[in-house]
């Protein structure tokens, strides 16, 4: 990738006092707004589809269009920031994101809403990697971990808050307001960022546009994201459309890798993967986040569909996950330079495994307190997850490579989140089908509990069909609960197996936190 030599990189002194506080608020607000928007529309889909007169299947394109455009834009961050400067690109992203949010709110039909959501997703792409980069540059080297703590809190809490806030807004106001709320947040973030950072922009390098690499990136990422988002709905590889998208994604990816490795000015800096700390940290982040996000999606689905919870109640069960994460993240940030970050990540994965094992013990009689205990504990794992992994991934990088590295690692994380959601929900359905068949086999004349229940229902005036419907409903509830237990248990085991990957990274001399910070100065 065309990069400015390290010597040409403009070095800015860290912000101090109130300026640093306001800078942190502005950058964190932009990150929160961005991550929130990736999940806030999920619970509002029925209302959006109904208002715009389309089926719920067509309505899912509101989610898909954002995800596809976002996945394409994120890895372009490094190249775009070199062409236009980090601060100018961040400002443009925030302002265009606000404008796209307004357009989404006033969209008269589903076609224009999908188009504006795609624009919103593309504009959102550079915001997360650049907020990370600018935050690191705002703090002195010794406080780099604290900077990452501020960033991680918003990245972890927003996906959980999205469905809760989206459900409340849809129920109590109207769905366009899930988009309009971005405008005041964006105005705040853009105003403060311009005041504090306009004279702190990075070196601009007029690298040629790698049009072939860009085209291949759009082709394979778009195909892969469409396959992940629509696969379950279209029955995966039994569908010709999914098979076609998979082939285009694989062939496009192969050509993209070959082209980018031989191009003098590649659009994505794949040479980062030569660094052991980068690939081990980025891969551990991606797989860990995929497991975390897949289970974040599964729990409220199970609660709403088979435990009788409303969308707001399911959101309330997930809400406490941020409590301990917010309390502990600053502590982790302040100590990550003194403690081997690999130890922190190991602890995080062990706590995630414990939480998921506890969930694998749930049954249909579980009350809200039982369900919330693992959620509260999960906040501990979240606090020790992002900050040490970002520290490992960015350690030892020169300043000009931080945006590219952050963009690429965030692309892997976002893609893994989409994959985690698709895999978890598909496995859940498949395991439920297996459990349903096994439970249905036990309903026979030799089963005294089953015959007793049938007799009881018949004596209460239920017809034969109504009796079968009641039994099938109970079997459904049990089979999906058992399937959820299977997914939780398998995820716990995978977190344990993920620990050795972290230890492939090398400890950074003088503290990895220092090295990560060094990349910002």
C-alpha positions as CSV (number, residue, x, y, z in Angstrom):
1,X,0.0,0.0,0.0
2,X,1.2,3.5,-0.8
3,X,2.1,5.0,2.6
4,X,3.9,8.0,3.7
5,X,7.3,7.3,5.2
6,X,7.3,7.4,9.0
7,X,9.5,10.4,8.9
8,X,6.9,12.3,6.8
9,X,4.1,11.6,9.3
10,X,3.0,14.7,11.2
11,X,3.4,14.2,14.9
12,X,0.7,16.0,17.1
13,X,1.0,16.4,20.8
14,X,-1.7,14.6,22.8
15,X,-4.7,16.6,23.8
16,X,-4.9,17.7,27.4
17,X,-7.5,18.4,30.1
18,X,-11.0,19.4,28.9
19,X,-10.0,19.1,25.3
20,X,-9.2,15.4,25.7
21,X,-12.4,14.8,27.6
22,X,-14.5,16.5,24.9
23,X,-12.6,14.7,22.2
24,X,-13.3,11.4,23.8
25,X,-17.0,12.2,24.1
26,X,-17.2,13.2,20.5
27,X,-15.4,10.2,19.1
28,X,-17.2,7.8,21.4
29,X,-20.6,9.3,20.5
30,X,-19.9,8.8,16.8
31,X,-18.9,5.2,17.4
32,X,-21.9,4.5,19.6
33,X,-24.3,6.0,16.9
34,X,-22.6,3.9,14.3
35,X,-22.7,0.6,16.1
36,X,-26.2,1.2,17.4
37,X,-27.5,1.7,13.9
38,X,-26.3,-1.8,12.9
39,X,-28.8,-3.4,15.3
40,X,-31.4,-0.8,16.1
41,X,-33.6,-1.5,13.1
42,X,-33.8,-5.3,13.8
43,X,-36.8,-5.1,16.2
44,X,-38.5,-2.3,14.1
45,X,-38.7,-4.4,10.9
46,X,-42.3,-5.5,11.3
47,X,-43.4,-1.8,11.8
48,X,-41.3,-0.6,8.9
49,X,-42.5,-3.4,6.6
50,X,-46.2,-2.8,7.6
51,X,-46.0,1.0,7.1
52,X,-44.3,0.7,3.7
53,X,-46.6,-2.1,2.5
54,X,-44.1,-4.8,1.9
55,X,-43.6,-8.4,3.2
56,X,-41.3,-9.0,6.2
57,X,-38.9,-10.9,3.9
58,X,-38.5,-7.7,1.7
59,X,-38.1,-5.7,5.0
60,X,-35.0,-7.6,5.9
61,X,-33.2,-5.8,3.1
62,X,-33.2,-2.8,5.5
63,X,-30.6,-4.7,7.5
64,X,-28.8,-6.4,4.6
65,X,-28.2,-3.2,2.6
66,X,-26.6,-1.5,5.5
67,X,-24.4,-4.6,6.3
68,X,-23.2,-5.1,2.8
69,X,-22.3,-1.4,2.2
70,X,-20.6,-1.2,5.6
71,X,-18.5,-4.3,5.1
72,X,-17.2,-2.9,1.8
73,X,-16.3,0.5,3.2
74,X,-14.5,-0.6,6.4
75,X,-11.4,-2.1,4.8
76,X,-11.1,0.9,2.5
77,X,-10.4,3.2,5.5
78,X,-6.6,3.0,5.3
79,X,-6.5,4.0,1.6
80,X,-9.2,6.7,1.9
81,X,-7.5,8.3,5.0
82,X,-4.2,8.5,3.0
83,X,-6.0,10.2,0.1
84,X,-8.0,12.7,2.1
85,X,-6.6,12.8,5.7
86,X,-7.9,11.1,8.8
87,X,-9.8,14.1,10.2
88,X,-11.4,15.2,6.9
89,X,-12.5,11.6,6.2
90,X,-14.0,11.2,9.7
91,X,-15.8,14.5,9.4
92,X,-17.2,13.6,6.0
93,X,-18.3,10.2,7.3
94,X,-20.2,11.7,10.3
95,X,-21.9,14.4,8.2
96,X,-22.9,12.1,5.4
97,X,-24.1,9.5,7.9
98,X,-26.4,12.1,9.5
99,X,-27.7,13.1,6.1
100,X,-28.3,9.5,5.1
101,X,-30.1,8.9,8.5
102,X,-32.4,11.8,7.7
103,X,-33.1,10.4,4.2
104,X,-33.9,7.0,5.8
105,X,-36.5,8.6,8.1
106,X,-38.3,10.4,5.3
107,X,-38.1,7.5,2.8
108,X,-41.5,7.2,1.1
109,X,-41.2,3.5,0.0
110,X,-39.0,0.4,0.7
111,X,-36.9,0.8,-2.4
112,X,-35.6,4.3,-1.4
113,X,-35.2,3.2,2.2
114,X,-33.0,0.3,1.1
115,X,-30.9,2.7,-1.1
116,X,-30.5,5.2,1.7
117,X,-29.6,2.5,4.2
118,X,-26.8,1.3,1.8
119,X,-25.6,4.9,1.7
120,X,-25.7,5.1,5.5
121,X,-23.8,1.8,5.8
122,X,-21.1,3.0,3.4
123,X,-20.6,6.3,5.2
124,X,-20.5,4.5,8.5
125,X,-17.5,2.3,7.3
126,X,-14.5,4.6,8.1
127,X,-16.0,6.0,11.4
128,X,-15.1,3.1,13.7
129,X,-11.5,2.6,12.6
130,X,-10.8,6.4,12.5
131,X,-12.5,7.0,15.9
132,X,-10.0,4.4,17.3
133,X,-7.1,6.0,15.5
134,X,-8.0,9.6,16.6
135,X,-8.6,8.5,20.2
136,X,-5.1,6.9,20.4
137,X,-3.6,10.1,19.0
138,X,-5.5,12.2,21.7
139,X,-3.9,10.4,24.6
140,X,-0.3,10.3,25.8
141,X,1.5,7.0,25.3
142,X,1.1,5.9,28.9
143,X,-2.7,6.3,28.7
144,X,-3.2,4.5,25.4
145,X,-5.0,1.6,27.2
146,X,-7.5,4.1,28.8
147,X,-8.2,5.5,25.3
148,X,-9.0,2.1,24.1
149,X,-11.2,1.5,27.2
150,X,-13.4,4.5,26.2
151,X,-13.7,3.2,22.6
152,X,-14.4,-0.4,23.7
153,X,-17.2,0.5,26.0
154,X,-19.2,2.1,23.2
155,X,-18.5,-0.7,20.8
156,X,-19.6,-3.4,23.3
157,X,-22.6,-1.7,24.8
158,X,-24.2,-0.3,21.6
159,X,-25.2,-3.7,20.0
160,X,-27.0,-4.6,23.2
161,X,-28.7,-1.2,23.6
162,X,-29.8,-1.2,19.9
163,X,-32.8,-3.6,20.1
164,X,-33.9,-2.2,23.5
165,X,-33.9,1.4,22.2
166,X,-35.3,0.5,18.8
167,X,-38.2,-1.4,20.4
168,X,-39.0,1.4,22.8
169,X,-38.9,4.1,20.0
170,X,-41.1,1.9,17.7
171,X,-43.6,1.2,20.4
172,X,-43.8,4.7,21.9
173,X,-43.0,7.1,19.0
174,X,-42.6,5.8,15.4
175,X,-40.0,3.9,13.5
176,X,-38.5,6.9,11.5
177,X,-37.2,8.2,14.9
178,X,-34.7,5.3,15.1
179,X,-32.9,7.2,12.3
180,X,-33.7,10.8,13.4
181,X,-32.0,10.3,16.7
182,X,-28.6,10.1,14.9
183,X,-28.9,13.7,13.9
184,X,-28.3,15.5,17.2
185,X,-25.6,12.9,18.2
186,X,-23.9,13.5,14.8
187,X,-24.1,17.3,15.1
188,X,-22.5,17.0,18.6
189,X,-19.7,14.7,17.4
190,X,-19.0,16.6,14.2
191,X,-18.9,20.0,15.9
192,X,-16.5,19.0,18.7
193,X,-14.3,17.0,16.3
194,X,-14.0,20.0,13.9
195,X,-13.1,22.4,16.8
196,X,-10.5,20.0,18.3
197,X,-9.0,18.1,15.4
198,X,-9.2,20.3,12.3
199,X,-5.5,21.3,12.7
200,X,-4.4,17.8,13.6
201,X,-4.9,16.0,10.3
202,X,-2.6,13.3,9.0
203,X,-0.3,13.5,6.0
204,X,-2.1,13.2,2.6
205,X,-0.5,10.8,0.1
206,X,-1.9,11.0,-3.5
207,X,-1.7,7.2,-4.2
208,X,-3.2,6.1,-7.5
209,X,-6.7,4.5,-7.3
210,X,-6.5,0.7,-7.5
211,X,-9.8,0.4,-9.5
212,X,-9.4,-3.4,-10.2
213,X,-8.8,-4.1,-6.5
214,X,-11.7,-1.9,-5.5
215,X,-14.0,-3.7,-8.0
216,X,-13.0,-7.1,-6.8
217,X,-13.4,-6.0,-3.1
218,X,-17.0,-4.8,-3.8
219,X,-17.7,-8.0,-5.7
220,X,-16.6,-10.6,-3.2
221,X,-17.5,-8.8,0.0
222,X,-21.0,-7.9,-1.4
223,X,-21.6,-11.5,-2.5
224,X,-20.4,-13.0,0.8
225,X,-22.5,-10.6,2.9
226,X,-25.6,-11.2,0.8
227,X,-25.0,-15.0,1.1
228,X,-24.7,-14.7,4.9
229,X,-27.8,-12.4,5.3
230,X,-30.1,-14.3,2.9
231,X,-28.7,-17.9,3.3
232,X,-31.0,-19.0,6.1
233,X,-34.1,-17.5,4.5
234,X,-33.3,-19.2,1.1
235,X,-32.3,-22.6,2.8
236,X,-28.6,-22.2,2.2
237,X,-26.9,-24.4,-0.5
238,X,-30.3,-25.9,-1.5
239,X,-30.8,-22.5,-3.2
240,X,-29.3,-21.7,-6.6
241,X,-29.0,-18.0,-5.6
242,X,-26.9,-18.8,-2.5
243,X,-24.7,-21.2,-4.5
244,X,-24.1,-18.5,-7.1
245,X,-23.3,-15.9,-4.4
246,X,-20.9,-18.4,-2.7
247,X,-19.1,-19.1,-6.0
248,X,-18.8,-15.4,-6.9
249,X,-17.5,-14.7,-3.3
250,X,-14.9,-17.4,-3.4
251,X,-13.6,-16.7,-6.9
252,X,-13.7,-13.0,-6.4
253,X,-11.8,-13.4,-3.1
254,X,-9.1,-15.5,-4.8
255,X,-8.6,-12.9,-7.6
256,X,-8.6,-10.1,-5.0
257,X,-5.8,-11.7,-2.9
258,X,-3.7,-12.4,-6.0
259,X,-4.2,-8.8,-7.4
260,X,-3.6,-7.0,-4.1
261,X,-0.4,-9.0,-3.3
262,X,1.1,-8.0,-6.7
263,X,-0.3,-4.4,-7.1
264,X,2.1,-1.6,-6.3
265,X,-0.6,0.6,-4.7
266,X,-3.2,-1.9,-3.3
267,X,-6.6,-0.7,-2.0
268,X,-6.2,-2.9,1.1
269,X,-2.8,-3.4,2.8
270,X,-2.6,-7.2,3.0
271,X,1.1,-7.0,4.0
272,X,-0.2,-6.4,7.6
273,X,-0.8,-10.2,7.8
274,X,3.0,-10.7,7.7
275,X,3.0,-9.4,11.3
276,X,2.3,-12.2,13.8
277,X,0.7,-9.9,16.4
278,X,-1.7,-8.5,13.8
279,X,-3.0,-11.7,12.3
280,X,-3.2,-13.5,15.7
281,X,-4.9,-10.5,17.4
282,X,-7.3,-9.8,14.5
283,X,-8.2,-13.5,14.1
284,X,-8.9,-13.9,17.9
285,X,-10.9,-10.7,17.9
286,X,-13.0,-11.8,14.9
287,X,-13.7,-15.3,16.1
288,X,-14.4,-14.2,19.7
289,X,-16.7,-11.4,18.5
290,X,-18.5,-13.8,16.1
291,X,-19.2,-16.1,19.0
292,X,-20.3,-13.3,21.3
293,X,-22.5,-11.6,18.7
294,X,-24.2,-14.8,17.5
295,X,-25.2,-15.6,21.1
296,X,-26.3,-11.9,21.7
297,X,-28.7,-12.5,18.8
298,X,-29.8,-16.0,19.9
299,X,-30.8,-15.2,23.5
300,X,-33.5,-12.6,22.8
301,X,-34.8,-14.7,19.9
302,X,-35.3,-17.7,22.2
303,X,-36.8,-15.5,24.9
304,X,-39.3,-13.8,22.6
305,X,-40.3,-16.8,20.5
306,X,-40.5,-19.6,23.1
307,X,-40.5,-18.0,26.5
308,X,-43.2,-15.4,26.0
309,X,-41.0,-12.3,26.5
310,X,-41.8,-9.1,24.6
311,X,-39.1,-7.3,22.7
312,X,-38.7,-4.7,25.4
313,X,-38.5,-7.4,28.2
314,X,-35.9,-9.3,26.2
315,X,-33.9,-6.1,25.8
316,X,-34.1,-5.5,29.5
317,X,-32.6,-9.0,30.2
318,X,-29.6,-8.1,28.0
319,X,-29.3,-4.5,29.3
320,X,-27.2,-5.3,32.4
321,X,-24.4,-6.7,30.3
322,X,-22.9,-3.2,30.0
323,X,-22.8,-2.5,33.7
324,X,-19.6,-4.3,34.7
325,X,-18.1,-3.6,31.3
326,X,-18.4,0.1,31.9
327,X,-17.0,-0.2,35.4
328,X,-14.1,-2.4,34.6
329,X,-13.0,-1.1,31.2
330,X,-11.1,1.9,32.5
331,X,-9.3,-0.3,35.0
332,X,-8.2,-2.7,32.2
333,X,-7.2,0.3,30.1
334,X,-5.0,1.8,32.8
335,X,-3.2,-1.5,33.6
336,X,-2.9,-3.1,30.1
337,X,0.5,-1.6,29.6
338,X,1.8,-3.2,32.9
339,X,0.1,-6.6,32.5
340,X,0.7,-9.0,29.5
341,X,-2.5,-8.4,27.4
342,X,-2.5,-12.1,26.5
343,X,-3.3,-12.9,30.2
344,X,-6.3,-10.5,30.1
345,X,-7.6,-12.0,26.9
346,X,-7.3,-15.5,28.3
347,X,-9.2,-14.5,31.4
348,X,-11.9,-12.9,29.1
349,X,-12.3,-16.1,27.1
350,X,-12.5,-18.2,30.3
351,X,-15.3,-16.0,31.6
352,X,-17.1,-16.1,28.3
353,X,-16.9,-19.9,28.4
354,X,-18.3,-19.9,32.0
355,X,-21.2,-17.6,31.0
356,X,-22.1,-19.7,28.0
357,X,-21.8,-22.9,30.1
358,X,-24.3,-21.4,32.6
359,X,-26.7,-20.6,29.8
360,X,-26.4,-24.2,28.5
361,X,-28.0,-25.3,31.8
362,X,-31.2,-23.2,31.2
363,X,-34.6,-24.8,31.0
364,X,-38.1,-23.5,30.2
365,X,-38.8,-22.9,33.9
366,X,-35.9,-20.4,34.2
367,X,-37.1,-17.1,35.8
368,X,-35.7,-13.7,34.8
369,X,-33.2,-13.6,37.7
370,X,-31.7,-17.0,36.5
371,X,-31.4,-15.7,33.0
372,X,-29.9,-12.4,34.0
373,X,-27.1,-13.7,36.3
374,X,-24.9,-14.9,33.3
375,X,-25.6,-11.7,31.5
376,X,-24.3,-9.6,34.4
377,X,-21.1,-11.8,34.6
378,X,-20.6,-11.4,30.9
379,X,-19.8,-7.8,31.5
380,X,-16.6,-8.9,33.1
381,X,-15.6,-10.8,30.0
382,X,-16.4,-7.9,27.7
383,X,-14.2,-5.5,29.7
384,X,-11.2,-7.8,29.3
385,X,-11.9,-8.6,25.6
386,X,-11.5,-5.6,23.3
387,X,-8.8,-3.5,24.9
388,X,-6.1,-6.2,25.2
389,X,-6.9,-7.6,21.8
390,X,-6.7,-4.1,20.1
391,X,-3.4,-3.6,22.0
392,X,-2.0,-6.9,20.6
393,X,-3.3,-6.3,17.1
394,X,-1.9,-2.7,16.7
395,X,1.4,-3.2,18.7
396,X,4.5,-2.2,16.9
397,X,2.8,-0.5,13.9
398,X,4.1,2.8,12.6
399,X,1.6,5.8,12.7
400,X,0.8,5.8,9.0
401,X,-0.4,2.1,9.1
402,X,-2.7,2.4,12.1
403,X,-5.9,3.4,10.1
404,X,-5.3,0.5,7.6
405,X,-4.7,-2.0,10.4
406,X,-7.7,-0.7,12.3
407,X,-9.9,-0.8,9.2
408,X,-8.8,-4.3,8.3
409,X,-9.2,-5.8,11.8
410,X,-12.6,-4.1,12.1
411,X,-13.6,-5.5,8.8
412,X,-12.7,-9.0,10.0
413,X,-14.7,-8.4,13.2
414,X,-17.8,-7.1,11.4
415,X,-17.7,-10.0,8.9
416,X,-17.3,-12.5,11.7
417,X,-20.3,-11.0,13.5
418,X,-22.4,-11.5,10.4
419,X,-21.1,-15.1,10.0
420,X,-21.7,-15.8,13.7
421,X,-25.3,-14.7,13.5
422,X,-26.0,-16.8,10.4
423,X,-24.2,-19.9,11.7
424,X,-25.8,-19.7,15.2
425,X,-29.4,-19.2,14.0
426,X,-29.0,-22.0,11.4
427,X,-27.5,-24.5,13.8
428,X,-30.2,-23.5,16.3
429,X,-33.0,-24.4,13.8
430,X,-31.3,-27.6,12.7
431,X,-30.7,-28.8,16.2
432,X,-34.3,-27.9,17.1
433,X,-35.5,-30.1,14.2
434,X,-33.4,-33.0,15.5
435,X,-34.7,-32.6,19.1
436,X,-38.3,-32.2,17.9
437,X,-38.1,-35.6,16.1
438,X,-36.5,-37.3,19.1
439,X,-39.1,-35.8,21.5
440,X,-42.0,-36.7,19.2
441,X,-40.9,-40.3,19.1
442,X,-41.4,-40.5,22.9
443,X,-45.1,-39.6,22.6
444,X,-46.6,-43.1,22.5
445,X,-48.9,-45.4,24.5
446,X,-46.0,-46.6,26.6
447,X,-45.3,-43.1,27.9
448,X,-47.5,-42.6,31.0
449,X,-46.8,-38.9,31.2
450,X,-47.8,-38.4,27.6
451,X,-51.0,-40.5,27.8
452,X,-51.9,-38.8,31.1
453,X,-51.6,-35.4,29.5
454,X,-53.6,-36.4,26.5
455,X,-56.4,-37.8,28.7
456,X,-56.4,-34.6,30.8
457,X,-56.7,-32.4,27.7
458,X,-59.5,-34.5,26.3
459,X,-61.4,-34.4,29.6
460,X,-61.2,-30.6,29.4
461,X,-63.0,-30.6,26.1
462,X,-60.1,-30.4,23.7
463,X,-60.6,-32.1,20.3
464,X,-58.1,-34.6,18.9
465,X,-56.6,-31.9,16.7
466,X,-56.4,-29.4,19.6
467,X,-54.7,-32.0,21.8
468,X,-52.1,-32.6,19.1
469,X,-51.5,-28.9,18.6
470,X,-51.0,-28.4,22.3
471,X,-48.5,-31.3,22.5
472,X,-46.7,-30.0,19.4
473,X,-46.4,-26.5,20.9
474,X,-44.8,-28.0,24.1
475,X,-42.4,-30.1,22.0
476,X,-41.5,-27.1,20.0
477,X,-40.7,-25.1,23.2
478,X,-38.6,-27.9,24.6
479,X,-36.8,-28.7,21.3
480,X,-35.8,-25.0,20.8
481,X,-34.6,-24.7,24.4
482,X,-32.5,-27.9,24.0
483,X,-31.1,-26.5,20.7
484,X,-30.2,-23.2,22.4
485,X,-28.4,-25.2,25.1
486,X,-26.4,-27.0,22.4
487,X,-25.4,-23.7,20.8
488,X,-24.4,-22.2,24.2
489,X,-22.4,-25.3,25.2
490,X,-20.6,-25.5,21.8
491,X,-19.8,-21.7,22.0
492,X,-18.3,-22.2,25.5
493,X,-16.0,-25.0,24.2
494,X,-14.9,-22.9,21.2
495,X,-13.9,-20.0,23.5
496,X,-11.6,-22.5,25.4
497,X,-10.1,-23.6,22.1
498,X,-9.5,-20.0,21.1
499,X,-7.1,-19.3,24.0
500,X,-3.9,-20.8,22.3
501,X,-4.4,-18.5,19.3
502,X,-3.8,-15.5,21.6
503,X,-0.6,-16.9,22.9
504,X,0.8,-17.1,19.3
505,X,1.3,-13.3,19.6
506,X,4.6,-12.0,20.8
507,X,4.7,-9.8,24.0
508,X,5.6,-6.3,23.0
509,X,8.7,-4.9,24.6
510,X,8.0,-2.2,27.1
511,X,4.3,-3.1,27.2
512,X,2.1,-3.7,24.3
513,X,0.0,-0.7,25.3
514,X,2.9,1.5,24.8
515,X,3.5,0.1,21.3
516,X,-0.2,0.5,20.4
517,X,0.0,4.1,21.6
518,X,3.2,4.6,19.7
519,X,1.4,3.9,16.5
520,X,-0.8,6.9,17.2
521,X,2.0,9.5,17.6
